[in-house]
Amino acid sequence: MSRPPLPPFDAAGAAAKARLAEDAWNSRDPARVALAYKADSSWRNRDRFVTGRAEIEQFLTEKWLKEHDYRLIKEVCAFAGNRIAVRFAYEYHDDAGQWFRAYGNENWEFDNDGLMRRRLASINDLAISETD
């Protein structure tokens, strides 16, 4: 299975890859998101380590059961060869109605077919008011 754009990335390809990821994550469909990753993809998300599509789907299912009205934006910071670095922000609220804005950086590494084989994410949450 191939997931264009493929490495090595240029500016347009890196931006397109980030937009595809943004659109998939904003769908809040764990199965759709997981298809962008290799079957044995490895993640570090905050302090949690996830390996493989099944764990990715489970992780995202749990995430979006707690993070309501999730909305994400991503922006490419750098790219070279088969790697892309993005910064991102997303907002959500919890079951109690408290809103949060999360800021972070991700480092992505892709295989030759354009599937992500590694994702390293550092994320910080900030409580905000609903009007923010």
N, CA, C and O atoms as a GROMACS GRO file, in nm:
protein
  528
    1MET      N    1   0.084  -0.118   0.000
    1MET     CA    2   0.000   0.000   0.000
    1MET      C    3   0.089   0.124   0.000
    1MET      O    4   0.183   0.134   0.079
    2SER      N    5   0.059   0.217  -0.086
    2SER     CA    6   0.134   0.341  -0.098
    2SER      C    7   0.048   0.458  -0.052
    2SER      O    8  -0.072   0.462  -0.081
    3ARG      N    9   0.109   0.555   0.021
    3ARG     CA   10   0.038   0.672   0.073
    3ARG      C   11   0.110   0.798   0.029
    3ARG      O   12   0.185   0.857   0.106
    4PRO      N   13   0.086   0.841  -0.098
    4PRO     CA   14   0.150   0.964  -0.144
    4PRO      C   15   0.109   1.084  -0.059
    4PRO      O   16   0.005   1.081   0.006
    5PRO      N   17   0.189   1.189  -0.060
    5PRO     CA   18   0.317   1.202  -0.128
    5PRO      C   19   0.424   1.114  -0.063
    5PRO      O   20   0.419   1.082   0.056
    6LEU      N   21   0.520   1.077  -0.145
    6LEU     CA   22   0.625   0.984  -0.103
    6LEU      C   23   0.757   1.058  -0.081
    6LEU      O   24   0.782   1.161  -0.143
    7PRO      N   25   0.841   1.005   0.009
    7PRO     CA   26   0.974   1.064   0.026
    7PRO      C   27   1.062   1.035  -0.095
    7PRO      O   28   1.037   0.939  -0.167
    8PRO      N   29   1.164   1.117  -0.118
    8PRO     CA   30   1.205   1.230  -0.035
    8PRO      C   31   1.110   1.349  -0.053
    8PRO      O   32   1.060   1.375  -0.163
    9PHE      N   33   1.085   1.420   0.057
    9PHE     CA   34   0.987   1.527   0.056
    9PHE      C   35   1.048   1.660   0.012
    9PHE      O   36   1.160   1.693   0.051
   10ASP      N   37   0.973   1.733  -0.068
   10ASP     CA   38   1.002   1.873  -0.094
   10ASP      C   39   0.902   1.954  -0.013
   10ASP      O   40   0.822   1.897   0.060
   11ALA      N   41   0.905   2.087  -0.025
   11ALA     CA   42   0.816   2.172   0.056
   11ALA      C   43   0.669   2.140   0.030
   11ALA      O   44   0.590   2.131   0.124
   12ALA      N   45   0.633   2.123  -0.096
   12ALA     CA   46   0.493   2.095  -0.130
   12ALA      C   47   0.450   1.958  -0.078
   12ALA      O   48   0.339   1.944  -0.025
   13GLY      N   49   0.536   1.858  -0.091
   13GLY     CA   50   0.503   1.724  -0.043
   13GLY      C   51   0.491   1.718   0.108
   13GLY      O   52   0.402   1.652   0.161
   14ALA      N   53   0.580   1.788   0.179
   14ALA     CA   54   0.574   1.791   0.325
   14ALA      C   55   0.446   1.861   0.372
   14ALA      O   56   0.380   1.814   0.464
   15ALA      N   57   0.412   1.972   0.306
   15ALA     CA   58   0.289   2.044   0.342
   15ALA      C   59   0.166   1.958   0.314
   15ALA      O   60   0.071   1.957   0.394
   16ALA      N   61   0.166   1.887   0.202
   16ALA     CA   62   0.052   1.800   0.168
   16ALA      C   63   0.040   1.687   0.269
   16ALA      O   64  -0.071   1.652   0.310
   17LYS      N   65   0.153   1.629   0.310
   17LYS     CA   66   0.150   1.520   0.409
   17LYS      C   67   0.093   1.571   0.542
   17LYS      O   68   0.013   1.502   0.605
   18ALA      N   69   0.134   1.690   0.583
   18ALA     CA   70   0.082   1.747   0.708
   18ALA      C   71  -0.068   1.773   0.698
   18ALA      O   72  -0.142   1.750   0.793
   19ARG      N   73  -0.113   1.822   0.582
   19ARG     CA   74  -0.256   1.850   0.565
   19ARG      C   75  -0.338   1.721   0.566
   19ARG      O   76  -0.447   1.717   0.623
   20LEU      N   77  -0.287   1.617   0.503
   20LEU     CA   78  -0.356   1.488   0.506
   20LEU      C   79  -0.367   1.435   0.649
   20LEU      O   80  -0.471   1.382   0.688
   21ALA      N   81  -0.260   1.450   0.726
   21ALA     CA   82  -0.262   1.406   0.866
   21ALA      C   83  -0.363   1.489   0.946
   21ALA      O   84  -0.440   1.435   1.025
   22GLU      N   85  -0.362   1.620   0.925
   22GLU     CA   86  -0.456   1.709   0.994
   22GLU      C   87  -0.600   1.668   0.964
   22GLU      O   88  -0.683   1.657   1.054
   23ASP      N   89  -0.629   1.647   0.837
   23ASP     CA   90  -0.766   1.608   0.798
   23ASP      C   91  -0.806   1.474   0.860
   23ASP      O   92  -0.919   1.459   0.908
   24ALA      N   93  -0.715   1.378   0.858
   24ALA     CA   94  -0.746   1.246   0.915
   24ALA      C   95  -0.772   1.256   1.066
   24ALA      O   96  -0.870   1.202   1.115
   25TRP      N   97  -0.685   1.326   1.138
   25TRP     CA   98  -0.703   1.339   1.283
   25TRP      C   99  -0.831   1.415   1.315
   25TRP      O  100  -0.900   1.382   1.411
   26ASN      N  101  -0.864   1.516   1.236
   26ASN     CA  102  -0.987   1.591   1.261
   26ASN      C  103  -1.113   1.510   1.232
   26ASN      O  104  -1.222   1.546   1.277
   27SER      N  105  -1.100   1.402   1.157
   27SER     CA  106  -1.214   1.313   1.135
   27SER      C  107  -1.251   1.237   1.263
   27SER      O  108  -1.363   1.190   1.278
   28ARG      N  109  -1.155   1.225   1.355
   28ARG     CA  110  -1.170   1.150   1.479
   28ARG      C  111  -1.212   1.005   1.452
   28ARG      O  112  -1.288   0.945   1.528
   29ASP      N  113  -1.161   0.952   1.342
   29ASP     CA  114  -1.187   0.812   1.303
   29ASP      C  115  -1.056   0.734   1.322
   29ASP      O  116  -0.969   0.740   1.236
   30PRO      N  117  -1.042   0.661   1.434
   30PRO     CA  118  -0.916   0.592   1.462
   30PRO      C  119  -0.870   0.499   1.351
   30PRO      O  120  -0.751   0.491   1.324
   31ALA      N  121  -0.962   0.429   1.286
   31ALA     CA  122  -0.924   0.336   1.178
   31ALA      C  123  -0.867   0.413   1.060
   31ALA      O  124  -0.768   0.370   1.000
   32ARG      N  125  -0.928   0.525   1.026
   32ARG     CA  126  -0.877   0.608   0.915
   32ARG      C  127  -0.738   0.660   0.946
   32ARG      O  128  -0.648   0.654   0.862
   33VAL      N  129  -0.719   0.712   1.067
   33VAL     CA  130  -0.588   0.765   1.106
   33VAL      C  131  -0.483   0.655   1.102
   33VAL      O  132  -0.373   0.676   1.050
   34ALA      N  133  -0.515   0.538   1.154
   34ALA     CA  134  -0.418   0.428   1.165
   34ALA      C  135  -0.367   0.381   1.029
   34ALA      O  136  -0.255   0.330   1.020
   35LEU      N  137  -0.446   0.398   0.924
   35LEU     CA  138  -0.403   0.353   0.791
   35LEU      C  139  -0.283   0.430   0.737
   35LEU      O  140  -0.217   0.384   0.644
   36ALA      N  141  -0.253   0.546   0.793
   36ALA     CA  142  -0.137   0.624   0.749
   36ALA      C  143  -0.007   0.573   0.809
   36ALA      O  144   0.101   0.621   0.774
   37TYR      N  145  -0.015   0.475   0.899
   37TYR     CA  146   0.101   0.425   0.971
   37TYR      C  147   0.133   0.282   0.930
   37TYR      O  148   0.043   0.205   0.895
   38LYS      N  149   0.261   0.247   0.933
   38LYS     CA  150   0.302   0.109   0.907
   38LYS      C  151   0.236   0.017   1.009
   38LYS      O  152   0.202   0.058   1.119
   39ALA      N  153   0.219  -0.108   0.970
   39ALA     CA  154   0.157  -0.206   1.059
   39ALA      C  155   0.232  -0.217   1.191
   39ALA      O  156   0.173  -0.246   1.295
   40ASP      N  157   0.366  -0.195   1.188
   40ASP     CA  158   0.447  -0.204   1.310
   40ASP      C  159   0.501  -0.068   1.354
   40ASP      O  160   0.604  -0.060   1.421
   41SER      N  161   0.432   0.038   1.316
   41SER     CA  162   0.473   0.175   1.350
   41SER      C  163   0.491   0.190   1.501
   41SER      O  164   0.421   0.128   1.580
   42SER      N  165   0.588   0.275   1.539
   42SER     CA  166   0.608   0.302   1.682
   42SER      C  167   0.586   0.450   1.711
   42SER      O  168   0.624   0.537   1.633
   43TRP      N  169   0.523   0.475   1.823
   43TRP     CA  170   0.492   0.611   1.868
   43TRP      C  171   0.546   0.634   2.008
   43TRP      O  172   0.553   0.543   2.090
   44ARG      N  173   0.582   0.758   2.033
   44ARG     CA  174   0.591   0.809   2.169
   44ARG      C  175   0.497   0.928   2.170
   44ARG      O  176   0.519   1.026   2.099
   45ASN      N  177   0.393   0.920   2.250
   45ASN     CA  178   0.296   1.028   2.262
   45ASN      C  179   0.295   1.070   2.409
   45ASN      O  180   0.243   0.999   2.495
   46ARG      N  181   0.354   1.186   2.436
   46ARG     CA  182   0.375   1.230   2.574
   46ARG      C  183   0.460   1.126   2.644
   46ARG      O  184   0.576   1.104   2.606
   47ASP      N  185   0.404   1.059   2.746
   47ASP     CA  186   0.479   0.958   2.821
   47ASP      C  187   0.433   0.816   2.788
   47ASP      O  188   0.464   0.722   2.861
   48ARG      N  189   0.361   0.802   2.679
   48ARG     CA  190   0.305   0.671   2.643
   48ARG      C  191   0.371   0.621   2.514
   48ARG      O  192   0.392   0.697   2.420
   49PHE      N  193   0.401   0.492   2.513
   49PHE     CA  194   0.459   0.428   2.395
   49PHE      C  195   0.356   0.335   2.334
   49PHE      O  196   0.294   0.254   2.404
   50VAL      N  197   0.338   0.346   2.203
   50VAL     CA  198   0.237   0.270   2.129
   50VAL      C  199   0.306   0.204   2.011
   50VAL      O  200   0.388   0.267   1.944
   51THR      N  201   0.275   0.077   1.985
   51THR     CA  202   0.335   0.005   1.873
   51THR      C  203   0.228  -0.068   1.793
   51THR      O  204   0.150  -0.145   1.849
   52GLY      N  205   0.224  -0.042   1.664
   52GLY     CA  206   0.135  -0.112   1.572
   52GLY      C  207  -0.001  -0.048   1.557
   52GLY      O  208  -0.048   0.027   1.644
   53ARG      N  209  -0.064  -0.078   1.444
   53ARG     CA  210  -0.193  -0.016   1.411
   53ARG      C  211  -0.302  -0.046   1.513
   53ARG      O  212  -0.381   0.042   1.547
   54ALA      N  213  -0.308  -0.169   1.563
   54ALA     CA  214  -0.412  -0.203   1.661
   54ALA      C  215  -0.400  -0.117   1.786
   54ALA      O  216  -0.500  -0.067   1.837
   55GLU      N  217  -0.277  -0.099   1.835
   55GLU     CA  218  -0.256  -0.014   1.953
   55GLU      C  219  -0.284   0.133   1.920
   55GLU      O  220  -0.336   0.206   2.004
   56ILE      N  221  -0.249   0.175   1.798
   56ILE     CA  222  -0.278   0.313   1.757
   56ILE      C  223  -0.429   0.336   1.759
   56ILE      O  224  -0.476   0.437   1.813
   57GLU      N  225  -0.505   0.244   1.701
   57GLU     CA  226  -0.651   0.258   1.700
   57GLU      C  227  -0.706   0.262   1.842
   57GLU      O  228  -0.793   0.344   1.873
   58GLN      N  229  -0.657   0.175   1.929
   58GLN     CA  230  -0.704   0.172   2.067
   58GLN      C  231  -0.670   0.302   2.138
   58GLN      O  232  -0.754   0.360   2.208
   59PHE      N  233  -0.548   0.349   2.120
   59PHE     CA  234  -0.505   0.475   2.182
   59PHE      C  235  -0.595   0.590   2.138
   59PHE      O  236  -0.642   0.668   2.222
   60LEU      N  237  -0.620   0.601   2.008
   60LEU     CA  238  -0.703   0.711   1.957
   60LEU      C  239  -0.848   0.698   2.000
   60LEU      O  240  -0.914   0.798   2.027
   61THR      N  241  -0.899   0.576   2.007
   61THR     CA  242  -1.036   0.555   2.056
   61THR      C  243  -1.048   0.607   2.198
   61THR      O  244  -1.143   0.679   2.230
   62GLU      N  245  -0.953   0.571   2.284
   62GLU     CA  246  -0.954   0.618   2.423
   62GLU      C  247  -0.939   0.770   2.429
   62GLU      O  248  -1.008   0.836   2.507
   63LYS      N  249  -0.850   0.824   2.348
   63LYS     CA  250  -0.825   0.968   2.346
   63LYS      C  251  -0.952   1.044   2.313
   63LYS      O  252  -0.989   1.138   2.385
   64TRP      N  253  -1.020   1.006   2.207
   64TRP     CA  254  -1.135   1.082   2.161
   64TRP      C  255  -1.262   1.053   2.240
   64TRP      O  256  -1.362   1.122   2.222
   65LEU      N  257  -1.260   0.953   2.326
   65LEU     CA  258  -1.371   0.935   2.421
   65LEU      C  259  -1.362   1.038   2.533
   65LEU      O  260  -1.462   1.071   2.597
   66LYS      N  261  -1.240   1.090   2.558
   66LYS     CA  262  -1.218   1.188   2.665
   66LYS      C  263  -1.206   1.331   2.613
   66LYS      O  264  -1.236   1.426   2.686
   67GLU      N  265  -1.162   1.347   2.489
   67GLU     CA  266  -1.138   1.480   2.432
   67GLU      C  267  -1.250   1.514   2.335
   67GLU      O  268  -1.246   1.472   2.219
   68HIS      N  269  -1.348   1.588   2.382
   68HIS     CA  270  -1.468   1.619   2.303
   68HIS      C  271  -1.447   1.744   2.217
   68HIS      O  272  -1.374   1.836   2.255
   69ASP      N  273  -1.513   1.747   2.102
   69ASP     CA  274  -1.505   1.860   2.007
   69ASP      C  275  -1.361   1.892   1.970
   69ASP      O  276  -1.322   2.008   1.955
   70TYR      N  277  -1.283   1.787   1.955
   70TYR     CA  278  -1.140   1.795   1.919
   70TYR      C  279  -1.124   1.862   1.783
   70TYR      O  280  -1.192   1.827   1.687
   71ARG      N  281  -1.032   1.960   1.776
   71ARG     CA  282  -1.000   2.028   1.650
   71ARG      C  283  -0.852   2.059   1.649
   71ARG      O  284  -0.799   2.117   1.744
   72LEU      N  285  -0.783   2.021   1.540
   72LEU     CA  286  -0.638   2.024   1.530
   72LEU      C  287  -0.591   2.104   1.410
   72LEU      O  288  -0.654   2.101   1.304
   73ILE      N  289  -0.479   2.175   1.426
   73ILE     CA  290  -0.408   2.235   1.312
   73ILE      C  291  -0.261   2.193   1.321
   73ILE      O  292  -0.205   2.183   1.430
   74LYS      N  293  -0.200   2.170   1.204
   74LYS     CA  294  -0.059   2.130   1.196
   74LYS      C  295   0.013   2.222   1.098
   74LYS      O  296  -0.047   2.270   1.001
   75GLU      N  297   0.140   2.248   1.123
   75GLU     CA  298   0.222   2.330   1.035
   75GLU      C  299   0.362   2.270   1.026
   75GLU      O  300   0.423   2.237   1.128
   76VAL      N  301   0.412   2.255   0.906
   76VAL     CA  302   0.546   2.199   0.885
   76VAL      C  303   0.651   2.299   0.935
   76VAL      O  304   0.646   2.418   0.904
   77CYS      N  305   0.746   2.248   1.013
   77CYS     CA  306   0.860   2.328   1.060
   77CYS      C  307   0.984   2.301   0.976
   77CYS      O  308   1.059   2.392   0.942
   78ALA      N  309   1.003   2.172   0.944
   78ALA     CA  310   1.123   2.132   0.871
   78ALA      C  311   1.097   1.998   0.804
   78ALA      O  312   1.008   1.923   0.842
   79PHE      N  313   1.177   1.971   0.701
   79PHE     CA  314   1.167   1.842   0.632
   79PHE      C  315   1.302   1.813   0.567
   79PHE      O  316   1.375   1.905   0.530
   80ALA      N  317   1.333   1.686   0.553
   80ALA     CA  318   1.454   1.642   0.484
   80ALA      C  319   1.440   1.493   0.458
   80ALA      O  320   1.410   1.416   0.550
   81GLY      N  321   1.462   1.453   0.334
   81GLY     CA  322   1.456   1.311   0.300
   81GLY      C  323   1.322   1.250   0.334
   81GLY      O  324   1.220   1.287   0.276
   82ASN      N  325   1.323   1.155   0.428
   82ASN     CA  326   1.200   1.085   0.467
   82ASN      C  327   1.145   1.133   0.601
   82ASN      O  328   1.066   1.063   0.665
   83ARG      N  329   1.186   1.252   0.644
   83ARG     CA  330   1.144   1.304   0.775
   83ARG      C  331   1.073   1.439   0.760
   83ARG      O  332   1.107   1.521   0.675
   84ILE      N  333   0.974   1.458   0.848
   84ILE     CA  334   0.902   1.585   0.855
   84ILE      C  335   0.885   1.619   1.003
   84ILE      O  336   0.854   1.531   1.084
   85ALA      N  337   0.906   1.744   1.038
   85ALA     CA  338   0.878   1.794   1.173
   85ALA      C  339   0.763   1.893   1.162
   85ALA      O  340   0.763   1.981   1.075
   86VAL      N  341   0.665   1.878   1.250
   86VAL     CA  342   0.550   1.970   1.251
   86VAL      C  343   0.530   2.024   1.391
   86VAL      O  344   0.565   1.961   1.491
   87ARG      N  345   0.473   2.144   1.396
   87ARG     CA  346   0.421   2.195   1.523
   87ARG      C  347   0.270   2.196   1.509
   87ARG      O  348   0.217   2.205   1.398
   88PHE      N  349   0.202   2.185   1.620
   88PHE     CA  350   0.057   2.175   1.613
   88PHE      C  351  -0.007   2.236   1.736
   88PHE      O  352   0.057   2.260   1.838
   89ALA      N  353  -0.136   2.259   1.723
   89ALA     CA  354  -0.220   2.300   1.836
   89ALA      C  355  -0.355   2.235   1.815
   89ALA      O  356  -0.404   2.223   1.703
   90TYR      N  357  -0.415   2.194   1.926
   90TYR     CA  358  -0.552   2.145   1.917
   90TYR      C  359  -0.628   2.185   2.042
   90TYR      O  360  -0.569   2.209   2.148
   91GLU      N  361  -0.760   2.192   2.027
   91GLU     CA  362  -0.847   2.227   2.138
   91GLU      C  363  -0.949   2.116   2.158
   91GLU      O  364  -0.987   2.046   2.064
   92TYR      N  365  -0.993   2.102   2.282
   92TYR     CA  366  -1.094   2.003   2.317
   92TYR      C  367  -1.149   2.040   2.455
   92TYR      O  368  -1.092   2.124   2.524
   93HIS      N  369  -1.259   1.976   2.493
   93HIS     CA  370  -1.305   1.989   2.631
   93HIS      C  371  -1.328   1.850   2.689
   93HIS      O  372  -1.352   1.753   2.616
   94ASP      N  373  -1.321   1.843   2.820
   94ASP     CA  374  -1.340   1.716   2.889
   94ASP      C  375  -1.486   1.696   2.927
   94ASP      O  376  -1.571   1.779   2.892
   95ASP      N  377  -1.515   1.588   2.997
   95ASP     CA  378  -1.653   1.557   3.037
   95ASP      C  379  -1.714   1.664   3.128
   95ASP      O  380  -1.835   1.683   3.128
   96ALA      N  381  -1.629   1.734   3.204
   96ALA     CA  382  -1.677   1.837   3.295
   96ALA      C  383  -1.700   1.971   3.225
   96ALA      O  384  -1.750   2.066   3.285
   97GLY      N  385  -1.664   1.979   3.096
   97GLY     CA  386  -1.682   2.102   3.022
   97GLY      C  387  -1.561   2.195   3.023
   97GLY      O  388  -1.567   2.304   2.966
   98GLN      N  389  -1.452   2.154   3.087
   98GLN     CA  390  -1.330   2.234   3.089
   98GLN      C  391  -1.262   2.226   2.952
   98GLN      O  392  -1.238   2.116   2.901
   99TRP      N  393  -1.232   2.341   2.894
   99TRP     CA  394  -1.164   2.347   2.766
   99TRP      C  395  -1.014   2.348   2.785
   99TRP      O  396  -0.963   2.398   2.886
  100PHE      N  397  -0.944   2.293   2.688
  100PHE     CA  398  -0.798   2.289   2.687
  100PHE      C  399  -0.747   2.322   2.548
  100PHE      O  400  -0.813   2.296   2.447
  101ARG      N  401  -0.628   2.380   2.545
  101ARG     CA  402  -0.554   2.395   2.421
  101ARG      C  403  -0.422   2.323   2.442
  101ARG      O  404  -0.351   2.347   2.539
  102ALA      N  405  -0.390   2.235   2.350
  102ALA     CA  406  -0.265   2.159   2.356
  102ALA      C  407  -0.172   2.210   2.248
  102ALA      O  408  -0.213   2.232   2.134
  103TYR      N  409  -0.046   2.228   2.284
  103TYR     CA  410   0.057   2.272   2.190
  103TYR      C  411   0.163   2.163   2.185
  103TYR      O  412   0.192   2.098   2.286
  104GLY      N  413   0.221   2.142   2.067
  104GLY     CA  414   0.324   2.042   2.062
  104GLY      C  415   0.403   2.039   1.933
  104GLY      O  416   0.380   2.116   1.840
  105ASN      N  417   0.496   1.946   1.932
  105ASN     CA  418   0.582   1.920   1.818
  105ASN      C  419   0.583   1.770   1.792
  105ASN      O  420   0.579   1.690   1.885
  106GLU      N  421   0.588   1.735   1.665
  106GLU     CA  422   0.597   1.595   1.625
  106GLU      C  423   0.713   1.580   1.527
  106GLU      O  424   0.737   1.666   1.442
  107ASN      N  425   0.784   1.470   1.541
  107ASN     CA  426   0.884   1.429   1.443
  107ASN      C  427   0.834   1.302   1.378
  107ASN      O  428   0.803   1.204   1.446
  108TRP      N  429   0.826   1.304   1.246
  108TRP     CA  430   0.774   1.191   1.170
  108TRP      C  431   0.884   1.132   1.083
  108TRP      O  432   0.966   1.204   1.027
  109GLU      N  433   0.886   1.000   1.073
  109GLU     CA  434   0.977   0.929   0.983
  109GLU      C  435   0.894   0.832   0.899
  109GLU      O  436   0.813   0.756   0.953
  110PHE      N  437   0.913   0.836   0.767
  110PHE     CA  438   0.833   0.758   0.673
  110PHE      C  439   0.915   0.650   0.605
  110PHE      O  440   1.037   0.661   0.592
  111ASP      N  441   0.845   0.543   0.562
  111ASP     CA  442   0.910   0.443   0.478
  111ASP      C  443   0.898   0.487   0.332
  111ASP      O  444   0.841   0.592   0.303
  112ASN      N  445   0.952   0.408   0.240
  112ASN     CA  446   0.952   0.446   0.098
  112ASN      C  447   0.813   0.451   0.037
  112ASN      O  448   0.793   0.515  -0.067
  113ASP      N  449   0.715   0.384   0.100
  113ASP     CA  450   0.577   0.385   0.051
  113ASP      C  451   0.496   0.500   0.108
  113ASP      O  452   0.376   0.511   0.079
  114GLY      N  453   0.558   0.587   0.187
  114GLY     CA  454   0.487   0.702   0.242
  114GLY      C  455   0.410   0.673   0.369
  114GLY      O  456   0.334   0.758   0.416
  115LEU      N  457   0.429   0.554   0.427
  115LEU     CA  458   0.365   0.521   0.554
  115LEU      C  459   0.456   0.566   0.669
  115LEU      O  460   0.578   0.550   0.661
  116MET      N  461   0.398   0.620   0.773
  116MET     CA  462   0.477   0.667   0.885
  116MET      C  463   0.522   0.548   0.969
  116MET      O  464   0.441   0.467   1.014
  117ARG      N  465   0.654   0.538   0.988
  117ARG     CA  466   0.705   0.426   1.069
  117ARG      C  467   0.737   0.469   1.211
  117ARG      O  468   0.746   0.386   1.302
  118ARG      N  469   0.755   0.601   1.231
  118ARG     CA  470   0.782   0.648   1.367
  118ARG      C  471   0.722   0.786   1.387
  118ARG      O  472   0.730   0.872   1.299
  119ARG      N  473   0.660   0.806   1.503
  119ARG     CA  474   0.601   0.935   1.541
  119ARG      C  475   0.642   0.964   1.684
  119ARG      O  476   0.611   0.888   1.776
  120LEU      N  477   0.711   1.075   1.703
  120LEU     CA  478   0.751   1.120   1.836
  120LEU      C  479   0.679   1.251   1.864
  120LEU      O  480   0.698   1.348   1.791
  121ALA      N  481   0.596   1.255   1.968
  121ALA     CA  482   0.515   1.373   1.997
  121ALA      C  483   0.541   1.423   2.138
  121ALA      O  484   0.534   1.347   2.235
  122SER      N  485   0.570   1.552   2.149
  122SER     CA  486   0.581   1.620   2.278
  122SER      C  487   0.467   1.720   2.284
  122SER      O  488   0.451   1.802   2.194
  123ILE      N  489   0.387   1.714   2.391
  123ILE     CA  490   0.262   1.789   2.398
  123ILE      C  491   0.246   1.850   2.537
  123ILE      O  492   0.274   1.785   2.638
  124ASN      N  493   0.200   1.975   2.541
  124ASN     CA  494   0.166   2.042   2.666
  124ASN      C  495   0.023   2.093   2.657
  124ASN      O  496  -0.017   2.148   2.555
  125ASP      N  497  -0.054   2.073   2.764
  125ASP     CA  498  -0.193   2.118   2.770
  125ASP      C  499  -0.204   2.244   2.855
  125ASP      O  500  -0.133   2.260   2.955
  126LEU      N  501  -0.292   2.332   2.813
  126LEU     CA  502  -0.321   2.455   2.886
  126LEU      C  503  -0.472   2.465   2.902
  126LEU      O  504  -0.545   2.462   2.804
  127ALA      N  505  -0.519   2.477   3.026
  127ALA     CA  506  -0.662   2.498   3.049
  127ALA      C  507  -0.698   2.638   3.000
  127ALA      O  508  -0.628   2.735   3.028
  128ILE      N  509  -0.808   2.647   2.927
  128ILE     CA  510  -0.855   2.776   2.873
  128ILE      C  511  -1.004   2.789   2.903
  128ILE      O  512  -1.071   2.692   2.939
  129SER      N  513  -1.054   2.911   2.886
  129SER     CA  514  -1.198   2.930   2.900
  129SER      C  515  -1.264   2.901   2.766
  129SER      O  516  -1.198   2.903   2.662
  130GLU      N  517  -1.392   2.874   2.768
  130GLU     CA  518  -1.464   2.843   2.645
  130GLU      C  519  -1.456   2.957   2.545
  130GLU      O  520  -1.463   2.934   2.424
  131THR      N  521  -1.442   3.080   2.592
  131THR     CA  522  -1.436   3.196   2.503
  131THR      C  523  -1.299   3.217   2.440
  131THR      O  524  -1.284   3.294   2.345
  132ASP      N  525  -1.197   3.148   2.494
  132ASP     CA  526  -1.063   3.160   2.436
  132ASP      C  527  -1.060   3.090   2.303
  132ASP      O  528  -0.957   3.087   2.236
   0.00000   0.00000   0.00000
